């Protein structure tokens, strides 16, 4: 079965070039390709679905502002990750200011882990990881980013990514709640 729109098979880099050349349909394809990922990531950081949608809009506005002239040196998700993260942190702070200081002090759900999930032990174990370790685990196994892509997105050396991931997996292996996931 052939794709009804062969233009949707263009790479992200080609779509960016086409957008820079005035092809509005190319933006629609790029937006459709990445919007769900952006919303999931924003929700992971904000914990609020409305804020996640706002972050998604701001992310694509930011992307358009970089055109023409944006040239990808990595995957689009590696480029967008820090944008979404920073916009999400800003949205979270704004919501905290609007709702009052007391809510800021309340614990929040573990970013990236559905509290209603069928695996509460996994959510609890992930919540016990330091933020920097949990972030690389989620990027690697939820966002399916390579080590090089994670390093590019976080602007850290690839060795640091490997170290954080190794330490996170070691901590999860040693967590009694994770025995069924790491049986020997």
C-alpha positions, 0 to 999 in steps of 0.5 A, a space after each residue: 500500500 503506498 503512502 497517499 502523500 509521498 511528500 510526507 516521506 521527506 526528512 525533517 531537514 528537507 522539510 525545514 529547507 522547504 519551509 524556508 523556501 515558502 512551502 507551508 504544507 511542509 510545516 504542516 507535515 513537520 508539525 503533525 510528525 512531532 506535535 504528539 511527542 512535544 505534548 507528551 514531553 511537555 506534560 512530563 515536565 509540567 504535569 498539566 495538560 493545558 500547560 503542555 498544549 501551551 508549550 506545544 504552541 510556543 515550541 512550534 512558534 519558536 521553531 518558526 522563528 528560527 527559520 529561515 536558516 535553521 540547519 539540523 545537526 541532529 534529529 529534530 527531537 534532539 533540537 526540540 528537547 531543550 526548547 520544550 524542557 525550558 518552556 515547560 519549566 517556565 510554564 510550571 513556574 508561571 502556574 506556581 505563581 498564579 496558584 500560590 506558594 503552597 502548591 509549589 511545595 506539594 510533591 508532584 507526580 513523577 514526570 513521565 510516569 503515569 500515576 494511574 499506570 498498572 505498574 505503581 512499583 515502577 512509578 515509585 522506583 522511577 520517582 526515587 531516582 535523582 532528576 538527572 538520572 530519571 531524565 536520561 532513562 526517560 529520554 532513552 527508553 520512553 523517547 527512544 533517543 540514542 546516547 548521542 541524541 541525549 547528549 546533544 539535547 542536554 548539551 553534555 558529553 556522551 560519557 556523562 549520559 552513559 554514566 547517568 544511565 548506568 547509575 540509574 539502571 544500577 539503582 533500579 536493579 537494586 530496588 526491591 520493587 523492580 525484581 520482576 523487571 530485572 530477574 536474573 
